Amino acid sequence: MAQLPDEIIASLQDSIACRELQIRQLSALLAPSLPNASTLIVHGGEATGKTMTMESILEAIGTPFAYVRSRECITTRHLLERTVSTTNQALQAQQDGERVDQAGGRCESISAFVVELQALLGRKGKFILVFDGIDRQREAAPALLPAIARLGEIIPNLTTILIVTVPHPHLLHRPGIPHIHFQPYTRAETLSILSKSPMTIHDSRSSSPSPNSQISTSDEDSEWLWARFVAAIWDSLGQTAARDVVSFRQVCSRLWKPFIQPILDGHYGAREFSKLTVRNKSLLQSEAALADSIVPIAPTAPNIKTTQGYPSTISCTESSLTAISNTASSYTLPYYPSYLLIAAYLASHNMPKHDVTLFSKSSLSKRRKRGGGTALTPHRVSKHRKVLRKLLGPQLFPLERLLAIFHSIVPQTFATGGADIMCQFATLVGLKLVVKSGGGGDVLEGGAKWRVNVGFEFVRELARGVGFDVERYLIE
């Protein structure tokens, strides 16, 4: 099988890790000394090396090519005109600035696009046209991909390469097209790729020096620790949560500095990986590093109280507890919608017969029940075990009962008017915090039944934000 020289293939394999098979397949299919396929599909998930491998091989074989990225094109016309312009620039670069017969550049349809390419490539040698991410092209016409796949039938010296994520069945309405698959990296391949560019302890040391740090570390120690650290992160978090190599590298970068902080403080050495793992056990078990946030929250390591230079006890700082509480209560609502949602939760988890006992503002002497005693007199203990009300799930309630509970628990009179209350309730319905039984119809339709759609933990955090004790108004 004719392909590139072994020296070039070996150089490509050294620069592109874990893609030996794909490099040999592409070098054989795109060999300059052999007739090339008119269309080629390269497919695989995100961050699997498709773009880097393709660009490196195209530069190595020496055949003129044009590389078009679909994510940079807004419409189909933009894509076609960008392709013609990039092809023209590639031909001019090949002929060392000599003038090339330039086409008009206006491609209002696929037919005009084919005519423009024929005018540019009609009397030229081999040319490769690459469309990266063509399956995610915005406003793509249904006939765009099949038409691009047949360019090689009209222009014999043209090879079209389509880089896609998932090749759907009947994608191009044409059989017999070679496919090259870039499979996801395995655990060993991922660790091998990340080990080639390790993070060092020296960079973290220079950014946060510690007066107690007296341990000298070398680059070999950093590489040794980084390899084991990456393997531990993969086993604890990356195996099920990392989507690709890029996201896994970001997770490792976030956790690297908190992991080596005891080394910077002088408590452990760079080779004491087992002690560092035990010390940072909570760091490896938490999934906070997997969540992207606009406002970054740096993981705070707990303080270590030392006794004669050795770590003895661990105590969490106030900043770490604040970060944890801020992460836990990340959902807030305005003042009155908060009370509306609390009232909806109380209406769903309390029986209607307890409303007078819980929410009536009359005096206790006026709330006598038949047979003597008051409504708060404890009943006899039943012989049957009762299931907690909140474990039975939310029950249906009418809108009138919700409004009555709301006016009872709100600490001040809501004088804005009923229309504003209904508008805020409709907003809660739009956010799916309160759902209607049966669905359909108007949100404020009379006689409808409603059910709260949030749990107790959410309502408790919301009630604490407005200073309301929700547990006091729940009947177990």
SESEVEX-212547 format. One line per field, with one value per residue (C-alpha): residue number from 1; y, x, z. Coordinates in Angstrom, 3 decimals. Example, Ala and Ser with C-alpha at 12.3 -4.5 7.8 and 13.67 -1.06 7.14 Angstrom:
BEGIN
nr: (1; 2)
north: (-4.500; -1.060)
east: (12.300; 13.670)
up: (7.800; 7.140)
***
This chain:
BEGIN
nr: (1; 2; 3; 4; 5; 6; 7; 8; 9; 10; 11; 12; 13; 14; 15; 16; 17; 18; 19; 20; 21; 22; 23; 24; 25; 26; 27; 28; 29; 30; 31; 32; 33; 34; 35; 36; 37; 38; 39; 40; 41; 42; 43; 44; 45; 46; 47; 48; 49; 50; 51; 52; 53; 54; 55; 56; 57; 58; 59; 60; 61; 62; 63; 64; 65; 66; 67; 68; 69; 70; 71; 72; 73; 74; 75; 76; 77; 78; 79; 80; 81; 82; 83; 84; 85; 86; 87; 88; 89; 90; 91; 92; 93; 94; 95; 96; 97; 98; 99; 100; 101; 102; 103; 104; 105; 106; 107; 108; 109; 110; 111; 112; 113; 114; 115; 116; 117; 118; 119; 120; 121; 122; 123; 124; 125; 126; 127; 128; 129; 130; 131; 132; 133; 134; 135; 136; 137; 138; 139; 140; 141; 142; 143; 144; 145; 146; 147; 148; 149; 150; 151; 152; 153; 154; 155; 156; 157; 158; 159; 160; 161; 162; 163; 164; 165; 166; 167; 168; 169; 170; 171; 172; 173; 174; 175; 176; 177; 178; 179; 180; 181; 182; 183; 184; 185; 186; 187; 188; 189; 190; 191; 192; 193; 194; 195; 196; 197; 198; 199; 200; 201; 202; 203; 204; 205; 206; 207; 208; 209; 210; 211; 212; 213; 214; 215; 216; 217; 218; 219; 220; 221; 222; 223; 224; 225; 226; 227; 228; 229; 230; 231; 232; 233; 234; 235; 236; 237; 238; 239; 240; 241; 242; 243; 244; 245; 246; 247; 248; 249; 250; 251; 252; 253; 254; 255; 256; 257; 258; 259; 260; 261; 262; 263; 264; 265; 266; 267; 268; 269; 270; 271; 272; 273; 274; 275; 276; 277; 278; 279; 280; 281; 282; 283; 284; 285; 286; 287; 288; 289; 290; 291; 292; 293; 294; 295; 296; 297; 298; 299; 300; 301; 302; 303; 304; 305; 306; 307; 308; 309; 310; 311; 312; 313; 314; 315; 316; 317; 318; 319; 320; 321; 322; 323; 324; 325; 326; 327; 328; 329; 330; 331; 332; 333; 334; 335; 336; 337; 338; 339; 340; 341; 342; 343; 344; 345; 346; 347; 348; 349; 350; 351; 352; 353; 354; 355; 356; 357; 358; 359; 360; 361; 362; 363; 364; 365; 366; 367; 368; 369; 370; 371; 372; 373; 374; 375; 376; 377; 378; 379; 380; 381; 382; 383; 384; 385; 386; 387; 388; 389; 390; 391; 392; 393; 394; 395; 396; 397; 398; 399; 400; 401; 402; 403; 404; 405; 406; 407; 408; 409; 410; 411; 412; 413; 414; 415; 416; 417; 418; 419; 420; 421; 422; 423; 424; 425; 426; 427; 428; 429; 430; 431; 432; 433; 434; 435; 436; 437; 438; 439; 440; 441; 442; 443; 444; 445; 446; 447; 448; 449; 450; 451; 452; 453; 454; 455; 456; 457; 458; 459; 460; 461; 462; 463; 464; 465; 466; 467; 468; 469; 470; 471; 472; 473; 474; 475; 476)
north: (0.000; 3.253; 5.942; 8.573; 7.716; 5.995; 8.939; 11.337; 8.876; 8.370; 12.142; 12.474; 9.704; 11.422; 14.753; 13.220; 10.732; 7.577; 8.021; 5.612; 3.735; 6.870; 8.413; 5.360; 5.205; 8.865; 8.764; 5.810; 7.347; 10.749; 9.558; 11.916; 9.033; 7.266; 8.250; 9.583; 9.002; 11.767; 11.956; 10.967; 11.131; 11.576; 11.194; 10.995; 12.710; 16.079; 16.476; 13.211; 14.717; 14.901; 18.475; 18.284; 14.984; 16.174; 19.453; 17.706; 15.115; 17.702; 19.729; 16.588; 15.253; 18.557; 18.533; 21.972; 22.160; 24.533; 24.152; 25.580; 25.694; 25.629; 27.193; 30.436; 30.625; 32.003; 30.883; 28.445; 31.261; 32.448; 28.910; 28.590; 31.998; 31.359; 28.067; 29.754; 32.490; 30.001; 27.848; 30.879; 31.861; 28.311; 28.271; 31.652; 30.469; 27.357; 29.378; 31.791; 34.805; 34.315; 35.569; 32.970; 33.221; 34.597; 33.755; 36.179; 34.875; 35.236; 31.908; 32.359; 28.666; 25.344; 25.416; 28.719; 27.277; 24.337; 26.675; 28.798; 25.729; 24.462; 27.798; 27.642; 23.945; 22.950; 22.823; 22.352; 19.294; 17.488; 19.610; 18.704; 20.564; 20.018; 20.982; 20.848; 20.472; 20.548; 18.592; 21.590; 24.216; 26.888; 27.164; 24.293; 23.249; 19.554; 19.088; 20.747; 17.640; 15.369; 18.092; 18.562; 14.781; 14.744; 17.515; 14.909; 13.500; 16.905; 17.973; 14.868; 16.338; 17.348; 15.328; 16.433; 15.568; 15.989; 16.106; 15.312; 14.179; 11.387; 10.122; 9.510; 6.795; 8.060; 11.220; 11.749; 9.531; 7.783; 4.423; 3.385; 6.418; 5.639; 6.362; 6.888; 6.730; 8.579; 6.635; 8.195; 7.893; 5.071; 5.492; 4.586; 6.900; 9.811; 9.457; 9.180; 12.393; 14.384; 13.061; 14.681; 18.178; 17.953; 20.809; 21.543; 22.342; 25.243; 27.351; 26.935; 27.603; 30.907; 32.038; 31.221; 30.996; 29.770; 30.645; 27.052; 25.576; 24.112; 21.108; 21.259; 19.601; 18.816; 18.411; 14.642; 14.835; 17.000; 14.557; 11.607; 13.259; 14.553; 11.090; 9.578; 12.574; 12.362; 8.627; 9.277; 12.002; 9.697; 6.871; 9.158; 11.685; 11.440; 7.903; 8.855; 12.677; 13.751; 14.110; 14.394; 15.042; 18.827; 18.867; 16.292; 18.460; 21.438; 19.420; 18.343; 21.945; 23.110; 20.449; 20.501; 23.495; 22.461; 18.949; 20.087; 22.812; 20.627; 20.331; 24.101; 24.477; 22.058; 19.329; 16.599; 15.764; 15.472; 11.673; 11.095; 10.500; 8.175; 10.742; 13.448; 11.262; 10.634; 14.307; 15.369; 12.628; 15.126; 16.901; 13.691; 12.850; 16.256; 17.020; 20.802; 20.954; 19.439; 22.351; 25.374; 28.744; 32.338; 33.307; 30.799; 29.394; 28.148; 24.982; 25.933; 23.407; 23.093; 24.396; 21.974; 22.443; 21.245; 19.905; 19.987; 20.207; 17.311; 17.565; 16.496; 17.797; 19.357; 22.279; 23.937; 27.655; 30.050; 30.847; 27.195; 26.892; 30.052; 28.662; 25.456; 27.315; 29.585; 26.545; 24.806; 27.747; 28.920; 29.449; 32.544; 34.191; 37.654; 38.281; 37.680; 34.845; 33.104; 33.224; 32.089; 29.019; 28.325; 28.566; 26.169; 23.665; 23.939; 23.493; 20.371; 18.710; 19.634; 18.339; 20.994; 20.136; 21.452; 24.875; 26.451; 25.059; 26.200; 29.450; 30.991; 34.253; 34.269; 33.812; 30.373; 30.743; 31.092; 27.889; 25.373; 22.059; 19.779; 17.697; 20.270; 21.171; 23.246; 22.552; 22.190; 19.504; 16.427; 13.402; 9.916; 8.010; 5.789; 2.132; 2.293; 3.592; 6.668; 7.589; 11.079; 13.444; 14.784; 11.240; 10.721; 13.312; 16.628; 16.630; 18.731; 22.000; 24.764; 28.238; 29.803; 27.732; 28.797; 32.484; 32.053; 30.436; 33.109; 35.971; 34.130; 33.554; 36.764; 39.030; 42.275; 43.175; 42.694; 45.941; 45.930; 44.156; 40.760; 41.161; 41.364; 38.194; 36.287; 37.557; 36.312; 32.991; 32.677; 33.247; 30.361; 28.199; 29.251; 28.223; 24.793; 25.378; 24.868; 22.586; 22.226; 18.910; 17.634; 20.393; 22.606; 25.463; 28.878; 29.216; 31.243; 29.185; 28.834; 25.429; 24.062; 21.940; 22.596; 20.781; 22.066; 20.803; 21.384; 19.401; 20.129; 21.070; 23.743; 25.211; 25.152; 27.104; 29.508; 30.014; 30.700; 33.423; 35.306; 34.450; 32.017; 28.779; 26.378; 23.340; 24.954; 24.815; 21.182; 18.434; 15.212)
east: (0.000; 1.571; 1.560; 3.807; 7.412; 7.912; 9.903; 6.992; 4.492; 6.707; 6.961; 3.178; 2.671; 5.034; 3.206; -0.306; -0.630; -2.739; -3.843; -1.505; -4.245; -6.037; -2.756; -1.936; -5.462; -5.491; -1.970; -2.959; -6.212; -4.617; -1.309; -0.154; 1.036; -2.343; -5.807; -7.761; -11.368; -13.723; -15.326; -14.087; -15.895; -13.971; -16.208; -15.849; -16.811; -15.593; -11.918; -10.818; -8.074; -9.906; -8.971; -5.374; -4.739; -6.259; -4.334; -1.031; -1.477; -2.507; 0.603; 2.763; 1.541; 2.116; -1.105; -2.773; -5.848; -8.481; -9.747; -13.207; -14.638; -18.419; -18.754; -17.339; -20.097; -23.514; -25.547; -25.180; -24.301; -21.625; -20.190; -20.114; -18.525; -15.975; -15.085; -14.501; -12.389; -10.286; -9.730; -8.571; -6.117; -4.711; -4.090; -2.353; -0.118; 0.806; 1.862; 3.982; 1.799; 1.125; -2.229; -4.975; -8.138; -10.391; -14.049; -16.798; -17.273; -21.070; -22.649; -26.363; -27.026; -25.217; -25.220; -23.349; -20.931; -20.127; -19.534; -17.131; -15.126; -14.946; -13.548; -10.850; -9.889; -10.723; -7.109; -5.253; -3.745; -5.006; -6.810; -8.316; -11.305; -12.037; -15.301; -14.880; -18.133; -20.335; -23.071; -23.575; -23.848; -26.448; -29.427; -28.153; -30.343; -31.372; -29.470; -26.232; -24.361; -25.392; -24.356; -20.949; -20.424; -20.823; -18.354; -15.728; -17.946; -18.075; -14.473; -12.262; -9.165; -11.052; -11.207; -13.809; -13.344; -16.278; -15.504; -18.661; -19.524; -22.010; -22.592; -26.320; -27.680; -28.271; -26.339; -25.126; -27.609; -24.632; -23.032; -19.405; -17.864; -14.811; -15.324; -12.551; -13.612; -11.828; -12.987; -12.954; -9.733; -9.478; -8.216; -4.644; -4.671; -6.109; -3.503; -0.758; -1.869; -2.088; 1.239; 3.002; 2.180; 2.243; 1.615; 4.484; 4.714; 7.105; 4.431; 2.049; 4.843; 5.770; 2.138; 1.481; 4.703; 4.552; 7.062; 6.966; 7.841; 11.346; 10.929; 12.715; 10.994; 12.327; 10.665; 10.861; 8.916; 6.272; 5.918; 5.767; 3.089; 1.107; 0.840; -0.584; -2.797; -4.370; -4.997; -6.690; -8.912; -9.918; -10.846; -12.849; -14.459; -13.376; -14.505; -18.188; -18.179; -15.419; -16.856; -13.532; -9.837; -10.251; -12.873; -10.906; -7.794; -9.790; -10.998; -7.433; -6.226; -8.859; -7.990; -4.202; -3.424; -5.685; -4.226; -0.602; -1.293; 0.035; 3.317; 3.524; 2.862; 5.701; 3.606; 4.249; 6.809; 6.233; 6.588; 4.099; 1.155; -0.722; -0.738; -1.834; -4.703; -5.933; -5.555; -7.570; -10.183; -13.042; -11.550; -11.626; -15.176; -16.740; -18.225; -17.966; -15.107; -17.340; -19.819; -18.915; -19.752; -19.506; -18.227; -15.479; -15.431; -11.964; -11.985; -10.727; -8.641; -9.248; -6.671; -4.250; -3.427; 0.090; 1.727; 5.534; 5.570; 3.162; -0.483; -2.808; -6.361; -8.273; -10.694; -12.717; -12.341; -15.238; -14.648; -14.976; -18.241; -19.501; -18.589; -20.448; -23.547; -23.481; -23.252; -26.118; -28.526; -27.967; -31.677; -33.484; -36.811; -38.205; -39.942; -43.611; -43.078; -41.078; -44.084; -46.353; -44.190; -44.029; -47.813; -48.100; -45.842; -47.893; -51.119; -49.743; -48.397; -51.052; -54.587; -57.316; -58.793; -55.652; -55.760; -57.812; -55.436; -52.298; -53.199; -56.113; -55.167; -58.061; -57.492; -57.183; -60.317; -62.507; -61.230; -63.119; -64.039; -66.880; -66.406; -64.337; -60.697; -59.059; -57.955; -54.377; -55.198; -53.127; -55.085; -54.656; -51.817; -53.116; -52.211; -51.583; -48.316; -48.769; -46.587; -45.125; -47.206; -44.232; -43.281; -46.615; -45.834; -47.559; -51.361; -53.705; -55.126; -57.379; -56.078; -58.383; -56.752; -53.293; -54.223; -55.746; -52.564; -50.457; -52.326; -52.049; -48.282; -47.084; -45.890; -47.280; -50.387; -50.078; -51.659; -50.558; -53.678; -54.870; -53.807; -50.153; -50.452; -51.955; -49.224; -46.532; -48.315; -48.416; -44.632; -44.193; -46.260; -44.110; -40.987; -42.554; -42.345; -46.104; -47.832; -51.450; -53.211; -54.192; -52.403; -53.885; -56.327; -55.713; -53.250; -55.681; -58.745; -61.184; -61.739; -58.336; -56.212; -52.543; -49.529; -46.150; -43.183; -40.261; -38.907; -38.612; -34.919; -35.563; -38.505; -36.593; -33.665; -36.125; -37.971; -34.731; -33.962; -37.142; -37.001; -39.925; -39.993; -41.702; -41.272; -43.556; -46.498; -46.152; -48.287; -46.294)
up: (0.000; -1.135; 1.479; 3.022; 3.907; 7.227; 8.582; 8.048; 9.527; 12.579; 13.018; 12.811; 15.343; 17.754; 17.485; 17.539; 20.367; 20.217; 16.596; 14.745; 12.904; 11.694; 10.498; 8.373; 6.948; 5.944; 4.537; 2.357; 1.129; 0.423; -1.018; -3.814; -5.993; -6.107; -7.323; -4.370; -3.409; -4.454; -0.992; 2.465; 5.812; 9.068; 12.104; 15.878; 19.115; 20.326; 21.264; 19.640; 17.448; 14.107; 13.229; 14.436; 12.671; 9.408; 9.353; 10.117; 7.364; 4.784; 5.517; 5.321; 1.956; 0.165; -1.889; -2.053; 0.124; 1.474; 5.050; 5.776; 9.309; 9.275; 12.719; 11.271; 8.626; 9.471; 6.457; 3.581; 1.183; 3.578; 3.638; -0.150; -0.704; 2.048; 0.329; -3.016; -1.404; 0.599; -2.501; -4.460; -1.701; -1.557; -5.294; -5.174; -2.326; -4.319; -7.392; -5.300; -5.798; -9.499; -10.646; -10.666; -12.688; -9.992; -9.985; -9.229; -5.688; -5.673; -4.733; -4.254; -4.921; -5.011; -8.817; -8.837; -6.276; -8.578; -11.502; -9.431; -8.355; -11.926; -13.036; -10.347; -10.454; -14.010; -15.274; -12.005; -10.335; -7.276; -4.739; -1.349; 0.098; 3.801; 5.540; 9.326; 11.306; 8.238; 10.044; 12.384; 9.682; 10.443; 8.090; 5.952; 3.041; 2.908; -0.378; 0.827; 2.022; -0.888; -3.331; -1.692; -1.698; -5.489; -6.276; -7.118; -9.874; -11.576; -10.831; -11.224; -9.572; -6.380; -3.134; -0.588; 3.090; 5.490; 9.221; 11.198; 14.697; 13.963; 10.390; 10.228; 7.917; 4.376; 5.251; 1.693; -0.216; -1.780; -0.858; -0.991; 0.740; 2.954; 6.634; 9.183; 12.817; 15.633; 18.666; 22.167; 24.113; 26.611; 30.172; 29.252; 26.226; 28.223; 30.954; 28.349; 26.629; 29.861; 31.105; 28.148; 29.432; 33.244; 35.608; 37.949; 41.628; 40.994; 39.257; 42.172; 44.636; 43.001; 42.968; 46.640; 48.642; 52.215; 54.921; 56.221; 52.823; 53.020; 50.697; 47.351; 44.405; 40.947; 37.591; 37.963; 41.214; 39.540; 36.643; 39.045; 41.181; 38.188; 36.616; 39.801; 40.454; 36.984; 37.449; 40.814; 39.334; 36.469; 38.839; 41.140; 38.764; 35.155; 34.410; 34.566; 34.322; 31.903; 28.404; 26.588; 27.092; 27.121; 29.888; 31.887; 31.628; 32.931; 35.925; 36.723; 36.455; 38.945; 41.517; 41.134; 43.332; 46.277; 46.025; 46.339; 48.912; 51.786; 49.836; 49.484; 53.203; 53.999; 55.622; 53.037; 50.403; 46.676; 46.776; 49.615; 47.322; 49.690; 52.483; 50.063; 48.849; 52.396; 53.231; 50.131; 50.296; 50.371; 47.351; 45.313; 46.411; 45.721; 42.303; 42.650; 40.131; 37.437; 37.461; 35.364; 36.867; 35.682; 39.135; 39.960; 43.485; 44.274; 46.378; 49.832; 51.657; 55.403; 57.802; 59.438; 63.090; 63.687; 66.770; 66.716; 62.944; 62.291; 61.245; 64.028; 63.480; 60.632; 60.997; 58.254; 57.830; 57.827; 54.148; 53.182; 55.091; 53.414; 49.997; 50.795; 51.958; 48.903; 46.661; 48.440; 48.297; 44.747; 43.935; 45.191; 44.456; 45.212; 48.510; 47.715; 45.184; 47.919; 50.246; 47.420; 46.833; 50.575; 50.750; 47.817; 49.594; 52.820; 50.871; 49.159; 52.306; 54.893; 54.986; 54.619; 58.010; 59.731; 58.091; 60.876; 63.498; 61.713; 59.992; 61.944; 63.629; 66.085; 69.801; 71.318; 73.476; 70.412; 68.838; 70.951; 69.506; 70.375; 73.496; 75.353; 75.102; 72.431; 68.917; 70.139; 72.698; 71.817; 70.701; 71.968; 70.411; 67.625; 67.571; 63.808; 62.439; 60.259; 57.309; 57.331; 55.254; 53.282; 52.253; 50.503; 47.865; 47.127; 47.048; 44.938; 46.218; 44.812; 44.131; 46.755; 49.512; 48.372; 48.548; 52.002; 53.343; 51.652; 53.325; 56.634; 56.642; 55.002; 57.836; 56.372; 54.428; 50.698; 49.547; 45.907; 44.732; 43.652; 40.036; 41.039; 43.126; 40.214; 37.918; 40.278; 40.639; 36.867; 36.873; 39.316; 36.987; 34.030; 35.962; 36.634; 40.395; 40.633; 38.127; 37.156; 37.389; 33.972; 32.048; 29.350; 29.770; 31.212; 34.060; 36.148; 35.275; 38.148; 39.689; 38.645; 40.967; 41.575; 42.998; 44.167; 42.159; 44.552; 47.478; 51.157; 51.031; 48.412; 50.348; 53.628; 52.149; 50.526; 53.837; 55.676; 53.157; 54.106; 57.814; 57.886; 59.924; 57.552; 59.809; 62.386; 59.964; 58.851; 60.369; 60.590)
***
